[in-house]
Amino acid sequence: MPASWSSLVSSLPPWAAERLTPDQAGTLGDEWFAHGRLAQYPVGARLKPTWLVMGGRGSGKTRLGAEWVNALVRGLPPFTRHRYGRIALVGETLGDVREVMIEGPSGLLTVSRGIRPRFEPSRRRLVWDNGAVAQVFSAEDPDSLRGPQFEAAWCDELAKWKNGEACFDMLQFGLRLGARPVQLLTTTPKPVALIRRLMASTEVTVTRMRTEENANNLAAGFLRAVEQAYAGTRLGRQELDGELIEDREDALWTRAGLEAATARWGEAGPLSRIVVAVDPPATGRRSSNACGIVVAGRDGEGVAWVLHDGSLRAAKPEAWAARAVALYRRFQADTIIAEVNQGGDMVKSVIATVDASVPVKAVRATRGKWLRAEPVAALYAQGRVRHARRLPELEDEMCEFSRAAKSNTKTTACGLQRGSGKP
């Protein structure tokens, strides 16, 4: 962000710079605008009336919420062009609103500058000297939102609300004051109905923030410790990367099951056989499906280990062939297993152009992907297939693989003999 006031003003979009009043111009140099990240303070962005911010733990969601309310009360661009006077603060419980949204390290009382609000706990409200009032509500009591009316609302940790949809719906009826009612929804994502509904709406602006983006404001060593423990896991992707992770009800694999199948490097022990499995796309166009390339091995106890996912989209067959050969060398594999349904002898020929000395075993699938994948999923359930490390993209596709979706994605089935569980 700009370091000086002059460069700060010059960085503003024309519509924002032209509308600065003298008072605003005199105070903006000390504002959070000079320090916040673009995702937290989108200069020039035309936000829709509902702004959903999904972020990891410590990514700056609460600070954004407090600064957003502060800007609305004071009438500061780019969040608003006029002052807001009636605001709702809604959290999972009344205690959460007070401890996090109001009095927390990034709460309203902590970050407020210029005109500071007074907190009146007995009346459950914040009051500013300019007449603005923010009322406190708990998602535990949706009916408390019947009657009051507002110009704006900040809802925190929406995905955790026990009565999420009922409380949110009651709030919508109360957002009926002023020229442009707005609401900010800050949350760590969870696959609940309300979050899915909001993400599917064309009337909602969605912003995602990762924990690592706010590393400069986190305790030393925190990020390294949590990433070491949770990076790539379902919990880590949700709590650190702010991703919405959910399972298909009709999928063969679940994320919990794949996490149970995941171990750390070194636990596989010596592998008696390693193969590179290749499932080429039907064509070489960029619009084709990805070429599935999975490295798998078998240990002395007959357990199959998925070692690496090297799948890619390639404009030319030579690209996926080169990737397969490189992985063959890197993992000192015994052979490349290539499905030849789509390309016949061409598949072996393309690999030979990269390295003719690499052994290639051609296999032809006689059943559909679903039928081939079912026995492999059973092997996972029996603990006979494990992952040597986190493979997020492969796991995403496996958890989306269902009969209803008619998926044509890569799966670990291509690295296992049909129904035998042996690479």
N, C-alpha and C positions, 0 to 999 in steps of 0.2 A: 504493500500500500504506500501511497505518497508520504514522504517524511515531513515536508513543509506545508504550511497553510496555502501558499500560492499554488503549489503543485497539486494540493488536495482539491482546491476549487477548480483548477483546470481539468482535473480528471472527471469532474461531474458531467453528466449529459447536459446539453443545453437547457432542456426544460427544467432541470433541477436547479442549475446555477442561476437562471433568470428569476426564479421564484423565491430565492433566499431573501428574507427580510434583513435589515441591518442587525437586529438582535441575533438572528440565526447565524448570520455570517460571523458575528463576533464570538460565538460560542462553539461553532462547529469544529474549530481546530482542536478542541479538547475532547471531542466526542469519540465514541466507540467506532464511528465510521472510519477513523484513521487507523484502526487496529484490527477490526473484525475481518474475517475471511469473506470472500465473495459469496459463498453458500449461505453465510449468516446474514449478510447485508447486501442483497443483490442490487447494485446500482443500475438504475435504468430499466430494471425488469418490470414488466407489466404483470403484476400478480393478480390472479383471480381472487374473488372474494373469500374463498376457502384455500388456505395454504397448509398443506400437510408436510411436515418435516420429519422424516424418519432417519434416525441417527443411532450410532453405537454409543456405548457408555462413555461419558467424558468427551463426546464429540462437540459439545457446545450448544446443545438444544436448549437448556434452561437459560443460559446467557442470552441466546437469541430471543427467547420468549420475553424475558425481562426488558431487554433493550427495545423490542417491538412495542410493548406496552408503553414504555417511557417515551418513545418517539410519537406514538399516537396521542398521548396526553399533551405533549408539547407542540404537536403539529410539525414534526420534522420530516422533510423528504429524505430519501426516496420512498419511505413507507407510506407517507400520507401528505396531502396538500392542505389539510385542515385539522383542527384539534378535535379529539374525541373526548366525550365527557362521561359516558355511561358504559362501563366495561364489566364483563363477567370473568372471574378467575375460577376455573373448574379443575379439580384434581381428583385422584382416586378417593381420598379421604380429606376431611378438614385439616387433619394433622399434616398431610402431605402438602396441602396448599400453603400452610403457614411455614413449615420447616424447609421446604424446597423453593416454592415459587415466590415467597415473600421474604423470609428471613435467612434463606440459605446463602452459601458463598457466592452464588450467581443470581440470587433473588432480587426482587424489586427494590428492597430497602438498601441492599448492598451496592447496586449499580446506579441508582438514581443520582442524577446531577442537576444542578440548577434548582428547580422547584422539587423538593423532596416530599414524599407522601407521609402522612401520619397513619399508623396502623391502629385501628380501634377493634381489638379482639372481641369485645363484648357485642359489638354490632356487626362483626364479621365483614369488615370493609377497610379499604385504604382510601384516604381522602387527601387530595392535593389542594394547595392554596388557590389554584385557578378555578376550583369548583369541580374538577373531575373526581369521579368516585368509581372504585373497583370493588364489586361485591364478591364475596367468597362463597363457593358452593362445593358440595361433595357429590361425586358420582354415586355414592351409596343412597342418595335421596333424590331421585329424578323429579319428584313432585315439588321439591323446593324451587324448581325453575318455572313453575306455573305462576304466572302473574308478573314477575319482574320483566323489564324490557331493557334492551341494550343496543349500543351502536357497534360494539366489538366484544370478542371473547378470546381468551387464551385458555386452551385446554391442554393439560400436561399428562403424559403417559396414558394416552387414550386407549392403547391396546390392553392395558391392565384393568380398565374399569369393569367392575362386576356387572353393572347394569349399563353397559356401554351404549347399546343402541337406544334404549329407552331414555337415558339421560341426554344423549346427543340430539335425539329428536325433539325433546322438550326444549332444549336450548335453541333450536332452529326457529321455533315459534316466537321466542323472545328477542331474536335479532331483527328488530323492526324499526329502530330509530335511526335518524340521521340520513344523510345523502347517500352513503355507501356503507352498509353494515359489512364488517369483515370478521374473520376468525382465523386464528393460528392454532394448529394442532401439532404439538411436539410429542414424539413418542419413540421408544424403541420398538421396532416392528414385531408383531406376532400374528400368526395366521388366523385371525378372528374375523367374523363376518363383517364387522364395521369397517375394518381396515381394507378388506377386499372391496367392499362397496365404495369406499372413498377413492381407492386407486383406480377403479373402473369408471369413475365419473369424469366427464369432460369439463366439469365446472370446478375442478380442483387442481391447483398447482402442486406438484409433488417434488420435493427436494430431498436428496439423500446425503448423509454426511457420515464419514468414517472416523473412528476414534483416532487413528494415526494422523489425521489432518489437524488435530488439535494438540499434537505432541508437545509443543512449546509451553502449553499451559497445564501440563500434567506432571505429577511427581516423577522424579528421575527413577528409571528402572521399572516403572509401572507397565509401560507399553511393552517393553521387552519381555517381562514376566508373563503377561497375559497372552501375548502372541505365541510365546513358546509353548504355553499350556493349551491354548484353544484355537490357534490359527488353523483355518480350513475346516474345523468342525462345524456342525450345525449351530451349536451354541455360540461359537466364535463369530460365524458369519452373521448371526442375528445380533449379538450383543456388542460386537466390535465394528462390523462393516455396515450395520443398519440394513441388512437384506431381509426381505420377507421370504422365509423358508417354510414350505409346507409340502406334505405328501399327497399324492393322488390316492384316493381310496381303492382304486382298481389296479394299482401298480404292483409289479412283482416284488419290488424292493422298497424298503423304507429307509429313511435316513438313520433312524435309531439302529436298525439292523446293520447298515453299512459301517456305522461308527463302531459297533461291536466287533466288526470284522477287521478293523484297522489296527495295525501294530506299528511299532517304530522300527526304523532300519536296524538291522542286526539281529532281530529276533527270529528271522526266517531260518537262520543257520545255512549250512551248505545245501545247495539245490542240485538235485541229480539231473535235472533237465530244464532248459530255458528255451522258450520259443518267442518269436515276434509274430503276432497274428495280424493279418492285413485284410480288411474288407473294403475293396476299392469302390468308388462311386460309379454310377452308370456311365457318366460322361466326364470330360475334363473341363467343363465350363465352370466359371466361378460361381454360378448359381446352383451347381450340383450339391448333393449332400456331402457331408464331410467324409473323408477317407478314414475309417476307423483303424487305428494302429495301437495295439495293446501288447505290452511285454508281460509274459506270465511264466512262472516256474513251478516246479514240484519239488518238495523236500523229501527227506528220507522216510517220513511217516505218511506220505501220500497226500499231504495237504497242498493245495494249489495256492500260489502266491501271485497276486497281481502287482507287478513291480513298477509299471510306468504306463501312462497314457500319452501317446505321441500323436494323437489324431489331429488332422488339419484339413483345411479347405485348400485345394491346389488347382490352379488353372491348367496345369499340364501334368500328365501322369508321371513324368520324370521327377517331379517335386516330391510326391508321396513315396515313390520308389527310393529316392535318395534318403528320405527320413527313415524308412524301414531298414535300409542297409546300415545307416549310421547307428541305429539302435541295436541292430544285430551285432555290430562290432563293440559298441559300448558295453553291452551286457554279456558279451562273449556267449551269445546264444548258440544253440545247436542247429536251428533251422528257422526259416521263415515259412509260416503257414499262410497261404493266400487263398481266399475264396475266389473262385473263377467263374461264378454264375454270370457276372456282368461282362467279363472281358475275355473269358476263355484263355487260350494260349498267350494272348496279349499281355496278361498280367505277369506271367513268368518272363516273357521277352523284355518287358520294360525293366524289371528288376535286373535282368542279365545285362542290360546296357549300362547300368551303374556299376555292377560287379558280378561278372559271370561265374566267379568262384563260390558265390553264396548259395548254399543248398535251399531249394524252394520246394515245399510240398503243397501241391494243389488239392483243394477240397471243393466239392460241389454240394451245395445245400439242396436237399430234396424236400424240405419242409419249411414252413413259414418261420419268421423270426420268433413269434410268440411260442410256438411249439418247441423250438430249439432252446429258448431261454428258460422255459419252465423247469427243466431238470437242473439247470445251473442255479436258479434261485433256490431250489431245494437244497443244493449243496451248500449254499451260503447259510441257510437256516440250520443245517447240521454242523456248522463250524468247519467245513472242509474246504472253504475258500476264504482267504484273508487278503487284505491290502497291506502292502509294506509301508505305505504312507498315505496322507490325504490326497485324494484325486478329485477335487471339487467339480470340475466340468463333467468328468465321467459319472460321478455320483449323481449329479443333477439329471443327466440323461437316463440313468438307470431308474431313478425315482419317478421319471415321467413316462417310463416304458409301460404301456398298458394296452390291452386288447382294444379298448374303446378309442384310444388315441391313434391306433394304427401306426405306431412309431416306426421310423426307418433309421433309427439312430444306432450308433455303435454300442455294443455291450460286451461284457467279459466273455460272453458265450463264444465269440469268435476265436478265443484263445484256448478253448477246451474241446476235447473230443465230444462228439454229440452224445450226451447222456452218460458219459463215463466219468466225467470230472477229472480226467487226466489230460495235462497239456500235451 
